């Protein structure tokens, strides 16, 4: 990923003729201890490439921050934020999503992330959500295909 970060930053700088502030957002905490670097360094034939970038680990962000700021675009991620895995917190995020017509489409994403921290039955109860809805989504089909490709 660090190499790609440098490439994307360089392409954006070239295309838009503007400075770029690269940010890497990690959504889920790794299951095994993993070093998360915040720069890319490379040297070849005495030529050096270096790119700093900001790292944001969602699991380190307090879930309550999303409600206090408010940060509606982070509502679907509440279940995987720090302290966001409680049923009441997920319900609060769902309520706020449903109050804004522009955010209604993010309900399935909230349900998806809630399954990482709550039992599926609880998520179904909270969301009035059926797995069949998710299975019909193009996003689910893409994940499924990539999983099949990755496992082969």
Wavefront OBJ file of the C-alpha trace (Angstrom):
o trace
v 0.000 0.000 0.000
v 2.719 2.569 0.783
v 4.058 2.362 -2.790
v 0.574 2.944 -4.190
v 0.128 5.919 -1.856
v 3.149 7.610 -3.436
v 1.910 6.781 -6.935
v -1.614 8.103 -6.278
v -0.273 11.282 -4.695
v 2.061 11.900 -7.638
v -0.705 11.272 -10.184
v -3.094 13.631 -8.390
v -0.414 16.334 -8.139
v 0.339 15.972 -11.832
v -3.282 15.948 -12.985
v -4.618 18.789 -10.821
v -1.448 20.852 -10.396
v -2.214 21.129 -6.681
v -0.476 19.894 -3.562
v -1.812 16.605 -2.217
v -2.313 15.584 1.408
v -2.279 11.773 1.287
v -4.320 9.914 3.900
v -4.597 6.168 4.469
v -7.755 5.096 6.309
v -7.649 1.631 7.871
v -11.159 0.368 8.470
v -10.708 -2.846 10.475
v -8.056 -3.557 13.069
v -5.709 -6.345 11.945
v -6.329 -9.662 13.699
v -2.604 -10.112 14.315
v -0.156 -7.439 15.465
v 0.843 -5.524 12.353
v 3.108 -2.538 11.981
v 1.227 0.273 10.306
v 3.669 2.581 8.596
v 3.042 6.219 7.746
v 5.553 6.694 4.967
v 6.960 5.079 1.869
v 10.697 4.950 1.266
v 12.563 3.494 -1.671
v 16.107 3.733 -2.942
v 17.421 2.512 -6.264
v 20.797 3.379 -7.806
v 21.273 6.218 -5.313
v 17.870 7.741 -6.174
v 15.548 8.039 -3.227
v 11.747 8.260 -3.202
v 9.930 9.257 -0.025
v 6.289 9.959 0.744
v 4.745 10.745 4.131
v 1.030 10.166 4.588
v -1.415 10.442 7.439
v -2.802 7.208 8.836
v -6.275 7.124 10.369
v -7.225 3.898 12.129
v -11.000 3.891 12.503
v -10.868 1.541 15.504
v -8.999 4.269 17.421
v -11.693 6.929 16.870
v -14.256 7.240 19.662
v -17.744 6.404 18.395
v -19.237 9.233 20.440
v -17.195 11.713 18.387
v -19.396 10.898 15.388
v -22.499 11.916 17.339
v -20.987 14.973 19.031
v -19.341 16.624 15.996
v -21.650 15.578 14.070
v -19.950 13.520 11.364
v -22.804 11.885 9.421
v -20.538 10.316 6.793
v -18.980 8.184 9.557
v -22.314 6.857 10.881
v -22.076 3.547 8.956
v -18.696 2.905 10.578
v -19.899 3.448 14.172
v -19.955 -0.283 15.050
v -16.238 -0.670 14.364
v -15.196 2.565 16.052
v -13.883 2.568 19.609
v -16.842 1.952 21.923
v -19.240 1.611 18.989
v -19.975 -2.088 19.260
v -22.839 -1.742 21.716
v -26.396 -2.369 20.584
v -27.594 1.027 21.862
v -24.844 2.840 19.972
v -25.675 1.036 16.722
v -29.355 1.898 17.222
v -28.432 5.564 17.707
v -26.410 5.553 14.468
v -29.287 3.883 12.628
v -31.772 6.455 13.913
v -29.595 9.311 12.650
v -29.157 7.639 9.257
v -32.908 7.229 8.918
v -33.527 10.891 9.768
v -31.578 12.051 6.710
v -32.903 10.982 3.283
v -29.460 11.403 1.745
v -27.989 8.896 4.204
v -30.674 6.200 3.969
v -28.652 4.207 1.442
v -25.893 3.812 4.036
v -28.093 1.667 6.279
v -26.855 -1.560 4.649
v -23.269 -0.473 5.221
v -24.033 0.135 8.903
v -25.607 -3.334 9.076
v -22.559 -4.862 7.405
v -20.134 -3.340 9.916
v -22.449 -4.159 12.821
v -22.092 -7.865 11.986
v -18.412 -7.604 12.921
v -19.270 -6.776 16.542
v -22.818 -8.027 17.162
v -24.543 -11.333 16.523
v -26.319 -11.464 13.178
v -29.654 -12.059 14.905
v -29.251 -8.841 16.896
v -28.286 -6.908 13.764
v -31.326 -8.278 11.945
v -33.526 -7.249 14.845
v -32.051 -3.745 15.069
v -32.089 -3.091 11.351
v -35.178 -5.027 10.351
v -32.590 -6.311 7.947
v -32.561 -9.579 6.079
v -29.420 -11.173 4.685
v -31.242 -11.491 1.344
v -31.154 -7.699 0.986
v -27.386 -7.633 1.342
v -26.880 -10.634 -0.939
v -28.671 -8.804 -3.763
v -26.387 -5.788 -3.551
v -23.611 -5.367 -6.157
v -21.227 -4.605 -3.302
v -21.857 -8.010 -1.670
v -21.446 -9.777 -5.022
v -18.111 -8.025 -5.577
v -16.863 -9.030 -2.127
v -17.996 -12.594 -2.745
v -16.225 -12.755 -6.116
v -13.004 -11.337 -4.727
v -13.149 -13.806 -1.854
v -13.518 -16.693 -4.301
v -10.629 -15.403 -6.397
v -8.488 -14.823 -3.308
v -9.140 -18.340 -1.942
v -8.293 -20.071 -5.229
l 1 2 3 4 5 6 7 8 9 10 11 12 13 14 15 16 17 18 19 20 21 22 23 24 25 26 27 28 29 30 31 32 33 34 35 36 37 38 39 40 41 42 43 44 45 46 47 48 49 50 51 52 53 54 55 56 57 58 59 60 61 62 63 64 65 66 67 68 69 70 71 72 73 74 75 76 77 78 79 80 81 82 83 84 85 86 87 88 89 90 91 92 93 94 95 96 97 98 99 100 101 102 103 104 105 106 107 108 109 110 111 112 113 114 115 116 117 118 119 120 121 122 123 124 125 126 127 128 129 130 131 132 133 134 135 136 137 138 139 140 141 142 143 144 145 146 147 148 149 150 151 152
